[in-house]
Amino acid sequence: MSPAMAASPVTGAVIGLPDFADLVDQVGPAVVNIRTTERPKQGKGGANGLPGDEDMQELLRRFFGGGLPPGAVPNGRSPRRQTPSDEPVQRGVGSGFILSADGYVMTNAHVVDGADEVFVTLTDKREFKAKVLGADASTDVAVLKIEGDKLPFLVMGNSDKIRAGEWVIAIGSPFNLENTVTAGIISAKARDTGEYLPLIQSDVAVNPGNSGGPLINMRGEVIGINSQIATLSGGSNGISFAVPINEAIRVSEQLKKNGKVTRGRIGVQIGEVSKEVAESLGLKSAQGAEVALVEPGGPADKAGIKAGDIILKFNGVDVNRSSDLPRLVGDTALESKASVTVWRKGAELTLPVTVAELDADKTAKAGKGKGAKPAPEAAKANALGLKVVDLTDAQKKELGVDGGVLVDSVEGVAANAQLEEGDVLLQLNNIEIRNVKQFNAAVAKLDPKKASVVLVFRDGSTRFISLRPTAK
């Protein structure tokens, strides 16, 4: 027999690090410096002309806490010098890029927010006074217009097709250092930060002043607008976020045309669906958006959507996370008919809804108080550790509910699950609760080996709470 052959090691192709020089020469001229000024207002700014409360709020919002390096201020803003009150002072410095040869420029909304004048400087030192055509705080996108022609401009890429691990570069004016180039890779394609849209995460060094500059792939295409950093020091920690260019372009078209962005709404407050809640309700996985509150008279209310429903699809598109729903609804044409698929009582139900315009003054708002005051007498605690009483007709009318029971006291399992006195229980495992007798009978039949879920009305909105009954 021949001797055994040693296994060959698995190797990958050796690839050298990229050279960005030609790429920078190609795209650099279309990246601009944005300088903003404002006329000082009474009480604005802090001692010695340094940033005041408003700037600190911006710092906290954009840089997630922590201090800045010496001499640095939010978004690259320089400390203000004391000047006569009628003279404009420099407010801040950011970045941007030219969209077309006729002078449309894109940047972040927070770069130009509150500015009285905006100036755009090209790499060849030409400076233009810019007009702000519109800014959208929800996506942090703004569009400017400068009077020029045959200007250098960038090509837009497709942010839906990016891949984690791709090389990218950022060009901008960190700390007012114009035309600074940094490089890295895409760390995550769609990082949900709680804002209106998921952001591109990269490890490209981005600092105050980079805001509004482009994130560019190796083909010289813009795939994002650098917008935020995660930091404890105020400087780059290797975690930066960019607005996906596909969304930014959609927003920019509305800003060019109307000066603002209109979005749809259906009038619900929503929350995430936990694994425990999904299992108890019979869902295959923890997906969808839990309806916590329905705006009375709003589109969802008229469509028959109820608190406690789990929205699984909107217009046939899966709602994997609760944050998906506002984006899907927001991108839907106003006054159009849409279909909403909900999970209710163990089955799917599809309802038609008419999408209305998003209005900050017309949103589903929680009512005041905790439901109602408990009645003086209650039965003994059941297997969930709950003592409950029936709601009076007056209490049901006040709360806007048809049934349910009122929690008089909590102990054991219920206390551990953070149920509270004054909560109103509307459902138990997809079954509507009508009164104390029916609720306690249902609790007595629960399997202690399985988690159960109750739909709780508290502080004007609903939520599912998962808990496991004690063994008999």
C-alpha positions, 0 to 999 in steps of 0.5 A, spaced: 500 500 500 502 506 498 503 511 504 497 516 505 497 523 502 497 529 506 490 533 505 492 539 501 490 546 505 484 550 502 487 557 500 484 563 497 486 567 491 491 572 494 489 579 492 493 585 493 490 592 496 486 596 492 489 603 489 484 608 490 488 614 486 485 613 479 478 613 483 479 619 487 482 623 481 475 621 477 470 623 482 474 628 487 472 634 482 464 633 483 465 633 491 464 639 494 465 643 501 458 646 504 459 652 508 453 655 512 452 662 515 447 665 520 445 671 523 446 671 531 439 671 534 438 673 541 440 668 546 443 663 541 450 660 543 453 659 549 459 663 553 464 666 549 460 664 543 461 657 543 456 652 541 449 652 546 444 648 548 441 647 540 448 645 538 449 640 544 442 637 542 445 636 535 451 633 538 447 628 542 443 626 536 448 625 531 454 622 535 450 618 540 454 621 546 461 623 548 465 629 547 469 632 541 476 633 540 479 639 542 477 645 537 472 640 534 464 641 534 458 638 531 458 636 524 465 640 523 462 647 526 467 651 528 467 655 535 463 662 533 467 668 534 463 674 538 461 679 532 456 685 532 449 682 532 448 684 525 453 680 521 453 673 519 457 668 522 459 662 520 455 656 522 458 650 520 462 646 515 459 640 511 460 636 505 456 634 499 456 632 491 454 635 485 448 631 482 448 634 475 452 638 470 446 644 471 448 645 478 444 640 483 447 638 489 445 633 494 447 633 502 444 632 509 438 636 511 442 637 518 448 640 514 443 646 512 438 646 517 437 653 520 442 656 515 441 663 513 446 662 507 449 656 504 455 657 500 458 651 495 466 651 494 468 646 488 475 643 488 478 648 483 476 654 489 470 656 485 464 658 490 457 659 489 451 661 493 446 656 493 439 655 494 436 650 498 430 647 494 428 642 500 430 638 506 427 632 509 429 631 516 426 624 516 431 621 511 436 627 512 437 629 505 437 636 502 437 638 495 441 645 493 441 649 487 447 653 484 448 657 478 453 653 474 453 649 467 458 644 465 459 642 472 463 635 474 458 631 477 457 624 480 454 617 477 449 614 482 449 607 483 444 602 486 444 601 493 440 595 493 445 591 490 451 593 495 454 587 499 458 587 505 465 586 504 465 591 498 471 596 498 468 603 499 471 610 499 468 617 503 470 624 500 469 630 504 471 636 509 472 632 516 474 638 521 474 643 515 480 639 512 477 639 504 477 633 500 479 628 505 479 621 502 478 615 507 477 608 505 474 602 508 469 596 507 461 596 507 460 593 514 452 591 514 447 593 508 441 595 512 442 597 519 436 599 523 437 605 527 430 607 529 430 612 524 425 612 517 430 608 513 435 603 514 442 605 513 449 603 510 454 601 515 461 602 513 468 602 517 470 608 513 473 614 517 468 619 518 468 625 522 464 631 523 464 635 517 464 629 513 456 629 513 453 630 506 459 627 503 458 621 498 460 614 499 463 611 493 464 604 490 470 602 486 466 603 480 466 611 482 458 610 483 455 614 489 451 608 493 450 613 500 450 619 503 455 619 509 450 621 515 452 619 522 457 616 526 457 612 532 462 614 537 464 615 545 469 620 543 466 625 538 471 622 533 471 616 528 471 609 531 470 605 525 462 605 525 459 610 520 452 610 517 450 612 510 443 614 507 442 609 501 442 613 495 436 609 492 432 612 497 436 619 497 434 619 490 427 618 491 427 623 496 431 628 492 425 628 486 420 630 491 424 636 494 426 638 487 419 638 485 415 640 491 420 642 496 418 637 501 416 630 501 409 627 502 408 620 505 403 616 507 400 613 513 394 609 516 394 611 523 397 606 527 402 605 533 406 599 532 411 595 536 416 589 535 413 582 535 417 577 540 419 570 539 414 568 545 408 572 543 409 569 536 409 562 539 403 563 543 399 566 537 401 561 533 405 565 528 411 561 524 416 566 526 417 572 530 415 577 524 410 583 523 408 589 526 404 588 533 398 594 532 398 597 539 393 603 538 389 605 532 387 612 531 380 613 532 377 615 525 383 614 521 385 609 515 386 603 519 380 604 523 376 605 517 379 598 514 377 594 520 384 593 523 384 592 531 389 593 537 392 586 538 392 585 530 399 583 527 400 586 521 404 581 516 404 584 509 402 591 506 400 590 499 403 583 498 410 585 501 412 581 507 413 586 514 419 582 517 420 587 522 415 593 525 420 598 522 418 595 515 411 598 515 412 605 516 417 605 510 412 601 506 406 605 507 410 612 507 412 610 499 405 608 497 401 614 493 396 618 497 389 616 497 391 609 493 388 603 496 392 598 499 391 591 502 393 589 509 394 582 511 393 581 519 394 575 524 388 575 528 385 569 532 390 564 529 388 566 522 390 571 516 385 576 514 386 581 508 383 588 509 383 594 504 385 601 507 386 607 503 393 611 505 392 618 507 398 623 508 402 623 514 401 629 518 405 630 525 398 633 528 394 627 526 397 620 529 395 615 533 396 617 540 395 614 546 390 616 551 391 618 558 391 614 565 392 607 566 385 604 564 381 605 570 380 604 577 379 597 580 373 595 583 373 594 591 372 586 590 376 581 586 377 574 586 383 570 588 389 570 584 389 565 578 394 561 575 397 567 572 398 570 579 392 575 577 386 578 581 381 581 576 375 584 576 369 586 571 369 592 567 363 597 568 359 599 562 362 606 564 369 604 564 368 600 557 365 607 554 371 611 557 376 606 555 373 605 548 373 597 549 368 592 548 370 587 553 376 585 557 377 585 565 381 589 570 387 587 573 386 588 581 393 586 583 399 582 581 403 577 584 408 571 582 408 570 574 404 576 573 409 580 577 415 577 574 412 579 567 411 586 569 403 586 569 401 592 573 395 594 577 390 597 573 392 594 566 386 592 562 386 585 559 383 584 552 385 577 550 388 571 552 392 566 546 387 569 541 381 569 545 377 575 547 376 576 554 369 578 556 369 577 563 372 575 569 368 568 569 370 566 562 378 569 563 379 565 569 376 559 566 381 559 560 387 560 565 385 554 569 385 550 562 392 553 560 398 548 559 404 550 564 409 547 560 407 552 554 408 560 554 401 564 554 400 571 551 395 576 554 393 583 550 394 588 555 391 595 555 395 600 558 396 608 558 392 608 552 395 603 548 396 595 547 401 590 548 402 583 548 405 580 554 408 573 555 408 569 561 407 562 563 402 559 568 404 556 575 403 548 575 397 546 578 
